[in-house]
Amino acid sequence: MDRDAAAQHVGLTVGALLFNWPRDKWRDFYARLADEAPVDVVCLGEVVCSKRTEISPDVIAETADRLQRGGKSVVLSTGALITLLRERKECAGIANNAHLECEINDFTALAYHRPGQRFRIGPLVNVYNEGTLQFLSGLGASSVCLPPELSLGAVESLAQAARGLDMGCEIWSFGRIPLAISGRCYHARIASRTKDSCRLVCLQDSDGLDVKTMDGKNFLSINGVQTLSHSYCCTVDDIDKLKAAGVTSLRLSPHSCDMVTISEIFRARLDGHMDADEAWSRIRNVCGPVGFTNGFLSGGAGAGPNH
Protein backbone atom coordinates (compact mmCIF):
# COMPACT_ATOMS: atom_id res chain seq x y z
CA MET A 1 0.00 0.00 0.00
CA ASP A 2 1.15 3.53 -0.79
CA ARG A 3 2.58 5.42 2.20
CA ASP A 4 1.88 8.79 0.58
CA ALA A 5 -1.77 7.81 0.18
CA ALA A 6 -1.90 6.77 3.81
CA ALA A 7 -0.52 10.13 4.92
CA GLN A 8 -2.88 12.33 2.89
CA HIS A 9 -5.84 14.14 4.33
CA VAL A 10 -9.03 12.10 4.11
CA GLY A 11 -12.19 14.17 3.90
CA LEU A 12 -15.77 13.59 5.00
CA THR A 13 -18.73 13.80 2.67
CA VAL A 14 -22.38 13.82 3.73
CA GLY A 15 -24.20 12.06 0.91
CA ALA A 16 -27.60 13.06 -0.43
CA LEU A 17 -30.48 12.22 1.90
CA LEU A 18 -32.04 8.97 0.69
CA PHE A 19 -35.16 9.15 2.87
CA ASN A 20 -38.25 11.33 2.66
CA TRP A 21 -38.24 13.86 5.50
CA PRO A 22 -40.70 16.68 6.27
CA ARG A 23 -39.45 20.12 5.26
CA ASP A 24 -38.83 21.40 8.80
CA LYS A 25 -36.78 18.34 9.73
CA TRP A 26 -34.86 18.65 6.46
CA ARG A 27 -34.07 22.34 7.05
CA ASP A 28 -33.00 21.78 10.66
CA PHE A 29 -30.73 18.91 9.65
CA TYR A 30 -28.78 20.92 7.08
CA ALA A 31 -28.68 24.02 9.29
CA ARG A 32 -26.86 21.98 11.95
CA LEU A 33 -24.50 20.52 9.35
CA ALA A 34 -23.67 24.01 8.14
CA ASP A 35 -22.94 25.37 11.60
CA GLU A 36 -21.51 22.42 13.51
CA ALA A 37 -20.38 19.40 11.45
CA PRO A 38 -16.65 18.95 10.60
CA VAL A 39 -17.38 17.76 7.07
CA ASP A 40 -15.92 18.91 3.77
CA VAL A 41 -18.64 18.19 1.21
CA VAL A 42 -22.44 18.01 1.44
CA CYS A 43 -24.59 16.54 -1.34
CA LEU A 44 -28.10 17.92 -1.86
CA GLY A 45 -30.94 16.64 -4.01
CA GLU A 46 -33.56 13.92 -4.40
CA VAL A 47 -31.92 10.68 -5.45
CA VAL A 48 -34.59 8.04 -4.88
CA CYS A 49 -38.02 9.26 -6.06
CA SER A 50 -38.95 12.33 -8.08
CA LYS A 51 -42.44 12.37 -6.52
CA ARG A 52 -40.87 13.68 -3.34
CA THR A 53 -41.34 17.38 -4.01
CA GLU A 54 -41.53 18.67 -0.43
CA ILE A 55 -38.12 20.32 -0.84
CA SER A 56 -38.34 22.88 -3.65
CA PRO A 57 -35.40 24.13 -5.75
CA ASP A 58 -35.60 27.45 -3.90
CA VAL A 59 -35.18 25.69 -0.55
CA ILE A 60 -32.23 23.71 -1.91
CA ALA A 61 -30.59 26.90 -3.22
CA GLU A 62 -31.09 28.64 0.13
CA THR A 63 -29.64 25.63 1.96
CA ALA A 64 -26.67 25.40 -0.41
CA ASP A 65 -25.86 29.04 0.30
CA ARG A 66 -25.97 28.47 4.06
CA LEU A 67 -23.75 25.39 3.80
CA GLN A 68 -21.22 27.31 1.73
CA ARG A 69 -21.18 30.11 4.29
CA GLY A 70 -20.45 27.39 6.84
CA GLY A 71 -17.34 26.40 4.90
CA LYS A 72 -18.75 23.34 3.12
CA SER A 73 -18.51 22.50 -0.55
CA VAL A 74 -21.96 21.73 -1.97
CA VAL A 75 -22.73 19.18 -4.66
CA LEU A 76 -26.09 18.67 -6.40
CA SER A 77 -27.06 15.00 -6.81
CA THR A 78 -29.17 13.64 -9.65
CA GLY A 79 -31.81 10.95 -9.39
CA ALA A 80 -30.78 7.31 -9.59
CA LEU A 81 -33.43 5.98 -11.97
CA ILE A 82 -34.36 8.48 -14.69
CA THR A 83 -37.37 7.27 -16.71
CA LEU A 84 -39.81 10.17 -17.20
CA LEU A 85 -39.54 13.34 -19.31
CA ARG A 86 -40.02 15.40 -16.14
CA GLU A 87 -37.12 13.54 -14.52
CA ARG A 88 -34.90 14.12 -17.54
CA LYS A 89 -35.61 17.85 -17.40
CA GLU A 90 -34.77 17.93 -13.69
CA CYS A 91 -31.59 15.97 -14.37
CA ALA A 92 -30.61 18.40 -17.15
CA GLY A 93 -31.09 21.34 -14.80
CA ILE A 94 -28.76 19.81 -12.22
CA ALA A 95 -26.15 18.77 -14.78
CA ASN A 96 -26.10 22.26 -16.31
CA ASN A 97 -25.87 24.15 -13.03
CA ALA A 98 -23.14 26.72 -13.52
CA HIS A 99 -22.44 27.31 -9.83
CA LEU A 100 -22.37 23.89 -8.15
CA GLU A 101 -20.74 20.62 -9.11
CA CYS A 102 -23.07 17.79 -10.10
CA GLU A 103 -23.00 14.25 -8.72
CA ILE A 104 -24.25 11.78 -11.31
CA ASN A 105 -26.25 8.79 -10.07
CA ASP A 106 -27.63 7.84 -13.48
CA PHE A 107 -25.74 8.02 -16.78
CA THR A 108 -28.66 9.96 -18.27
CA ALA A 109 -26.99 13.05 -16.82
CA LEU A 110 -23.96 12.61 -19.08
CA ALA A 111 -26.15 13.61 -22.03
CA TYR A 112 -26.57 17.07 -20.50
CA HIS A 113 -23.19 17.99 -19.05
CA ARG A 114 -21.19 20.64 -20.89
CA PRO A 115 -17.79 19.74 -22.39
CA GLY A 116 -15.09 20.63 -19.91
CA GLN A 117 -17.54 20.70 -17.01
CA ARG A 118 -16.34 18.77 -13.96
CA PHE A 119 -18.69 16.36 -12.21
CA ARG A 120 -18.69 13.59 -9.62
CA ILE A 121 -19.82 9.99 -9.84
CA GLY A 122 -22.19 8.84 -7.10
CA PRO A 123 -22.29 5.44 -5.35
CA LEU A 124 -25.32 4.21 -7.33
CA VAL A 125 -23.32 4.08 -10.58
CA ASN A 126 -21.55 0.77 -11.20
CA VAL A 127 -17.83 1.55 -11.25
CA TYR A 128 -16.05 -1.77 -10.88
CA ASN A 129 -12.84 -1.47 -12.90
CA GLU A 130 -10.02 0.82 -13.95
CA GLY A 131 -11.29 1.09 -17.53
CA THR A 132 -14.54 2.64 -16.34
CA LEU A 133 -12.60 5.12 -14.21
CA GLN A 134 -10.47 6.12 -17.19
CA PHE A 135 -13.56 6.58 -19.38
CA LEU A 136 -15.29 8.75 -16.78
CA SER A 137 -12.14 10.77 -16.12
CA GLY A 138 -11.91 11.52 -19.83
CA LEU A 139 -15.43 12.96 -19.71
CA GLY A 140 -14.57 15.23 -16.79
CA ALA A 141 -15.21 13.21 -13.61
CA SER A 142 -13.32 14.74 -10.69
CA SER A 143 -14.25 12.15 -8.08
CA VAL A 144 -15.99 8.81 -7.66
CA CYS A 145 -17.86 7.33 -4.72
CA LEU A 146 -17.35 3.62 -5.25
CA PRO A 147 -20.30 1.20 -5.07
CA PRO A 148 -20.61 -0.07 -1.48
CA GLU A 149 -20.47 -3.76 -2.46
CA LEU A 150 -16.72 -3.78 -3.17
CA SER A 151 -14.12 -5.59 -1.10
CA LEU A 152 -11.15 -3.77 0.44
CA GLY A 153 -8.84 -5.22 -2.21
CA ALA A 154 -11.03 -3.87 -5.01
CA VAL A 155 -11.26 -0.51 -3.24
CA GLU A 156 -7.47 -0.30 -3.04
CA SER A 157 -7.03 -1.11 -6.74
CA LEU A 158 -9.59 1.47 -7.82
CA ALA A 159 -8.36 4.10 -5.38
CA GLN A 160 -4.84 3.82 -6.76
CA ALA A 161 -6.15 4.00 -10.32
CA ALA A 162 -8.21 7.07 -9.44
CA ARG A 163 -5.17 8.72 -7.93
CA GLY A 164 -3.26 8.18 -11.17
CA LEU A 165 -6.11 9.92 -13.01
CA ASP A 166 -6.14 12.82 -10.52
CA MET A 167 -9.59 11.76 -9.30
CA GLY A 168 -10.85 11.63 -5.75
CA CYS A 169 -12.01 8.24 -4.43
CA GLU A 170 -14.73 7.95 -1.81
CA ILE A 171 -16.14 4.95 0.06
CA TRP A 172 -19.51 4.38 1.77
CA SER A 173 -18.72 4.56 5.50
CA PHE A 174 -21.88 5.14 7.52
CA GLY A 175 -25.55 4.34 7.13
CA ARG A 176 -27.81 1.75 5.61
CA ILE A 177 -26.33 0.42 2.38
CA PRO A 178 -28.23 1.07 -0.88
CA LEU A 179 -28.73 -2.27 -2.61
CA ALA A 180 -31.27 -1.73 -5.41
CA ILE A 181 -33.69 0.69 -7.08
CA SER A 182 -36.94 -0.57 -8.60
CA GLY A 183 -39.64 0.83 -10.85
CA ARG A 184 -42.17 -0.27 -8.22
CA CYS A 185 -42.81 1.35 -4.85
CA TYR A 186 -42.71 -1.10 -1.96
CA HIS A 187 -43.99 1.46 0.51
CA ALA A 188 -47.07 2.11 -1.61
CA ARG A 189 -47.76 -1.60 -2.12
CA ILE A 190 -47.59 -2.33 1.61
CA ALA A 191 -50.07 0.50 2.22
CA SER A 192 -52.40 -0.94 -0.48
CA ARG A 193 -51.79 2.05 -2.74
CA THR A 194 -50.51 2.38 -6.25
CA LYS A 195 -47.23 4.12 -7.03
CA ASP A 196 -49.06 7.00 -8.73
CA SER A 197 -51.32 7.56 -5.71
CA CYS A 198 -48.87 6.71 -2.94
CA ARG A 199 -49.64 9.90 -0.99
CA LEU A 200 -45.98 9.79 0.05
CA VAL A 201 -46.50 7.06 2.62
CA CYS A 202 -42.69 6.82 2.89
CA LEU A 203 -42.81 9.98 5.03
CA GLN A 204 -43.85 7.71 7.90
CA ASP A 205 -40.47 5.97 8.00
CA SER A 206 -37.66 8.50 8.33
CA ASP A 207 -34.91 5.85 8.24
CA GLY A 208 -36.66 3.26 6.07
CA LEU A 209 -39.17 0.52 6.88
CA ASP A 210 -37.72 -2.66 8.36
CA VAL A 211 -38.33 -5.94 6.55
CA LYS A 212 -38.18 -9.25 8.40
CA THR A 213 -37.97 -12.82 7.18
CA MET A 214 -40.90 -15.20 7.68
CA ASP A 215 -39.30 -16.42 10.91
CA GLY A 216 -39.04 -12.86 12.26
CA LYS A 217 -35.36 -12.10 11.67
CA ASN A 218 -34.19 -8.68 10.50
CA PHE A 219 -33.44 -8.78 6.78
CA LEU A 220 -33.64 -5.55 4.76
CA SER A 221 -35.11 -2.07 4.84
CA ILE A 222 -37.28 -0.45 2.18
CA ASN A 223 -37.41 3.21 1.24
CA GLY A 224 -40.07 3.82 -1.39
CA VAL A 225 -38.66 2.25 -4.56
CA GLN A 226 -35.31 1.54 -2.91
CA THR A 227 -33.99 -1.52 -1.08
CA LEU A 228 -31.42 -0.96 1.66
CA SER A 229 -29.54 -3.13 4.13
CA HIS A 230 -31.17 -3.51 7.52
CA SER A 231 -27.88 -2.99 9.35
CA TYR A 232 -25.94 0.26 9.29
CA CYS A 233 -22.59 0.26 7.57
CA CYS A 234 -19.86 1.67 9.80
CA THR A 235 -16.16 1.60 8.91
CA VAL A 236 -14.56 3.03 12.06
CA ASP A 237 -12.66 -0.25 12.50
CA ASP A 238 -11.27 0.07 8.98
CA ILE A 239 -10.10 3.70 9.00
CA ASP A 240 -6.38 2.92 8.85
CA LYS A 241 -6.86 0.35 6.07
CA LEU A 242 -8.96 2.76 4.01
CA LYS A 243 -6.42 5.56 4.42
CA ALA A 244 -3.59 3.21 3.42
CA ALA A 245 -5.61 2.06 0.40
CA GLY A 246 -5.66 5.63 -0.90
CA VAL A 247 -9.28 6.53 -0.22
CA THR A 248 -9.63 10.34 -0.21
CA SER A 249 -13.03 10.71 1.46
CA LEU A 250 -15.52 8.78 3.57
CA ARG A 251 -19.24 9.10 2.86
CA LEU A 252 -21.74 9.46 5.71
CA SER A 253 -25.35 8.82 4.72
CA PRO A 254 -27.92 10.99 6.57
CA HIS A 255 -30.10 9.25 9.16
CA SER A 256 -32.29 10.52 11.99
CA CYS A 257 -29.56 10.01 14.60
CA ASP A 258 -27.27 12.89 15.55
CA MET A 259 -25.22 13.12 12.36
CA VAL A 260 -23.15 16.01 13.70
CA THR A 261 -21.84 13.76 16.46
CA ILE A 262 -21.32 10.92 13.96
CA SER A 263 -19.23 13.24 11.78
CA GLU A 264 -17.22 14.38 14.82
CA ILE A 265 -16.45 10.76 15.70
CA PHE A 266 -15.27 9.96 12.18
CA ARG A 267 -13.19 13.13 12.05
CA ALA A 268 -11.53 12.26 15.35
CA ARG A 269 -10.78 8.73 14.12
CA LEU A 270 -9.33 10.03 10.85
CA ASP A 271 -7.14 12.51 12.72
CA GLY A 272 -5.92 9.87 15.19
CA HIS A 273 -7.59 11.49 18.19
CA MET A 274 -9.92 8.58 19.06
CA ASP A 275 -9.42 4.83 19.07
CA ALA A 276 -11.92 2.37 17.60
CA ASP A 277 -13.29 1.20 20.95
CA GLU A 278 -14.20 4.72 22.05
CA ALA A 279 -15.64 5.45 18.62
CA TRP A 280 -17.88 2.38 18.77
CA SER A 281 -19.06 3.26 22.27
CA ARG A 282 -20.07 6.75 21.16
CA ILE A 283 -21.68 5.55 17.94
CA ARG A 284 -23.81 3.03 19.81
CA ASN A 285 -24.95 5.75 22.19
CA VAL A 286 -25.94 7.95 19.24
CA CYS A 287 -27.64 5.30 17.12
CA GLY A 288 -29.34 3.16 19.74
CA PRO A 289 -30.34 -0.46 19.09
CA VAL A 290 -29.34 -0.91 15.46
CA GLY A 291 -27.09 -3.56 13.95
CA PHE A 292 -23.77 -2.65 12.35
CA THR A 293 -21.56 -4.10 9.64
CA ASN A 294 -18.54 -2.95 7.66
CA GLY A 295 -20.45 -3.67 4.48
CA PHE A 296 -18.57 -5.83 1.99
CA LEU A 297 -15.03 -4.70 2.80
CA SER A 298 -14.13 -8.09 4.27
CA GLY A 299 -15.16 -9.81 1.04
CA GLY A 300 -18.23 -11.48 2.48
CA ALA A 301 -21.93 -10.77 2.09
CA GLY A 302 -21.95 -7.82 4.46
CA ALA A 303 -21.05 -9.97 7.46
CA GLY A 304 -18.49 -7.67 9.01
CA PRO A 305 -18.06 -6.74 12.69
CA ASN A 306 -21.36 -6.67 14.57
CA HIS A 307 -20.90 -4.29 17.46
ZAMARGU-4260 file (C-alpha; in steps of 0.2 Angstrom, whole numbers, plus 5000, padded with zeros to 4 digits):
<rodrens>
0) 5000/5000/5000 | 5006/5018/4996 | 5013/5027/5011 | 5009/5044/5003 | 4991/5039/5001
5) 4990/5034/5019 | 4997/5051/5025 | 4986/5062/5014 | 4971/5071/5022 | 4955/5060/5021
10) 4939/5071/5020 | 4921/5068/5025 | 4906/5069/5013 | 4888/5069/5019 | 4879/5060/5005
15) 4862/5065/4998 | 4848/5061/5009 | 4840/5045/5003 | 4824/5046/5014 | 4809/5057/5013
20) 4809/5069/5028 | 4797/5083/5031 | 4803/5101/5026 | 4806/5107/5044 | 4816/5092/5049
25) 4826/5093/5032 | 4830/5112/5035 | 4835/5109/5053 | 4846/5095/5048 | 4856/5105/5035
30) 4857/5120/5046 | 4866/5110/5060 | 4877/5103/5047 | 4882/5120/5041 | 4885/5127/5058
35) 4892/5112/5068 | 4898/5097/5057 | 4917/5095/5053 | 4913/5089/5035 | 4920/5095/5019
40) 4907/5091/5006 | 4888/5090/5007 | 4877/5083/4993 | 4859/5090/4991 | 4845/5083/4980
45) 4832/5070/4978 | 4840/5053/4973 | 4827/5040/4976 | 4810/5046/4970 | 4805/5062/4960
50) 4788/5062/4967 | 4796/5068/4983 | 4793/5087/4980 | 4792/5093/4998 | 4809/5102/4996
55) 4808/5114/4982 | 4823/5121/4971 | 4822/5137/4980 | 4824/5128/4997 | 4839/5119/4990
60) 4847/5135/4984 | 4845/5143/5001 | 4852/5128/5010 | 4867/5127/4998 | 4871/5145/5001
65) 4870/5142/5020 | 4881/5127/5019 | 4894/5137/5009 | 4894/5151/5021 | 4898/5137/5034
70) 4913/5132/5025 | 4906/5117/5016 | 4907/5112/4997 | 4890/5109/4990 | 4886/5096/4977
75) 4870/5093/4968 | 4865/5075/4966 | 4854/5068/4952 | 4841/5055/4953 | 4846/5037/4952
80) 4833/5030/4940 | 4828/5042/4927 | 4813/5036/4916 | 4801/5051/4914 | 4802/5067/4903
85) 4800/5077/4919 | 4814/5068/4927 | 4825/5071/4912 | 4822/5089/4913 | 4826/5090/4932
90) 4842/5080/4928 | 4847/5092/4914 | 4845/5107/4926 | 4856/5099/4939 | 4869/5094/4926
95) 4870/5111/4918 | 4871/5121/4935 | 4884/5134/4932 | 4888/5137/4951 | 4888/5119/4959
100) 4896/5103/4954 | 4885/5089/4950 | 4885/5071/4956 | 4879/5059/4943 | 4869/5044/4950
105) 4862/5039/4933 | 4871/5040/4916 | 4857/5050/4909 | 4865/5065/4916 | 4880/5063/4905
110) 4869/5068/4890 | 4867/5085/4897 | 4884/5090/4905 | 4894/5103/4896 | 4911/5099/4888
115) 4925/5103/4900 | 4912/5104/4915 | 4918/5094/4930 | 4907/5082/4939 | 4907/5068/4952
120) 4901/5050/4951 | 4889/5044/4965 | 4889/5027/4973 | 4873/5021/4963 | 4883/5020/4947
125) 4892/5004/4944 | 4911/5008/4944 | 4920/4991/4946 | 4936/4993/4935 | 4950/5004/4930
130) 4944/5005/4912 | 4927/5013/4918 | 4937/5026/4929 | 4948/5031/4914 | 4932/5033/4903
135) 4924/5044/4916 | 4939/5054/4919 | 4940/5058/4901 | 4923/5065/4901 | 4927/5076/4916
140) 4924/5066/4932 | 4933/5074/4947 | 4929/5061/4960 | 4920/5044/4962 | 4911/5037/4976
145) 4913/5018/4974 | 4899/5006/4975 | 4897/5000/4993 | 4898/4981/4988 | 4916/4981/4984
150) 4929/4972/4995 | 4944/4981/5002 | 4956/4974/4989 | 4945/4981/4975 | 4944/4997/4984
155) 4963/4999/4985 | 4965/4994/4966 | 4952/5007/4961 | 4958/5021/4973 | 4976/5019/4966
160) 4969/5020/4948 | 4959/5035/4953 | 4974/5044/4960 | 4984/5041/4944 | 4969/5050/4935
165) 4969/5064/4947 | 4952/5059/4954 | 4946/5058/4971 | 4940/5041/4978 | 4926/5040/4991
170) 4919/5025/5000 | 4902/5022/5009 | 4906/5023/5027 | 4891/5026/5038 | 4872/5022/5036
175) 4861/5009/5028 | 4868/5002/5012 | 4859/5005/4996 | 4856/4989/4987 | 4844/4991/4973
180) 4832/5003/4965 | 4815/4997/4957 | 4802/5004/4946 | 4789/4999/4959 | 4786/5007/4976
185) 4786/4995/4990 | 4780/5007/5003 | 4765/5011/4992 | 4761/4992/4989 | 4762/4988/5008
190) 4750/5003/5011 | 4738/4995/4998 | 4741/5010/4986 | 4747/5012/4969 | 4764/5021/4965
195) 4755/5035/4956 | 4743/5038/4971 | 4756/5034/4985 | 4752/5050/4995 | 4770/5049/5000
200) 4768/5035/5013 | 4787/5034/5014 | 4786/5050/5025 | 4781/5039/5039 | 4798/5030/5040
205) 4812/5042/5042 | 4825/5029/5041 | 4817/5016/5030 | 4804/5003/5034 | 4811/4987/5042
210) 4808/4970/5033 | 4809/4954/5042 | 4810/4936/5036 | 4795/4924/5038 | 4804/4918/5055
215) 4805/4936/5061 | 4823/4940/5058 | 4829/4957/5052 | 4833/4956/5034 | 4832/4972/5024
220) 4824/4990/5024 | 4814/4998/5011 | 4813/5016/5006 | 4800/5019/4993 | 4807/5011/4977
225) 4823/5008/4985 | 4830/4992/4995 | 4843/4995/5008 | 4852/4984/5021 | 4844/4982/5038
230) 4861/4985/5047 | 4870/5001/5046 | 4887/5001/5038 | 4901/5008/5049 | 4919/5008/5045
235) 4927/5015/5060 | 4937/4999/5063 | 4944/5000/5045 | 4950/5019/5045 | 4968/5015/5044
240) 4966/5002/5030 | 4955/5014/5020 | 4968/5028/5022 | 4982/5016/5017 | 4972/5010/5002
245) 4972/5028/4995 | 4954/5033/4999 | 4952/5052/4999 | 4935/5054/5007 | 4922/5044/5018
250) 4904/5045/5014 | 4891/5047/5029 | 4873/5044/5024 | 4860/5055/5033 | 4849/5046/5046
255) 4839/5053/5060 | 4852/5050/5073 | 4864/5064/5078 | 4874/5066/5062 | 4884/5080/5068
260) 4891/5069/5082 | 4893/5055/5070 | 4904/5066/5059 | 4914/5072/5074 | 4918/5054/5078
265) 4924/5050/5061 | 4934/5066/5060 | 4942/5061/5077 | 4946/5044/5071 | 4953/5050/5054
270) 4964/5063/5064 | 4970/5049/5076 | 4962/5057/5091 | 4950/5043/5095 | 4953/5024/5095
275) 4940/5012/5088 | 4934/5006/5105 | 4929/5024/5110 | 4922/5027/5093 | 4911/5012/5094
280) 4905/5016/5111 | 4900/5034/5106 | 4892/5028/5090 | 4881/5015/5099 | 4875/5029/5111
285) 4870/5040/5096 | 4862/5026/5086 | 4853/5016/5099 | 4848/4998/5095 | 4853/4995/5077
290) 4865/4982/5070 | 4881/4987/5062 | 4892/4980/5048 | 4907/4985/5038 | 4898/4982/5022
295) 4907/4971/5010 | 4925/4977/5014 | 4929/4960/5021 | 4924/4951/5005 | 4909/4943/5012
300) 4890/4946/5010 | 4890/4961/5022 | 4895/4950/5037 | 4908/4962/5045 | 4910/4966/5063
305) 4893/4967/5073 | 4896/4979/5087
</rodrens>
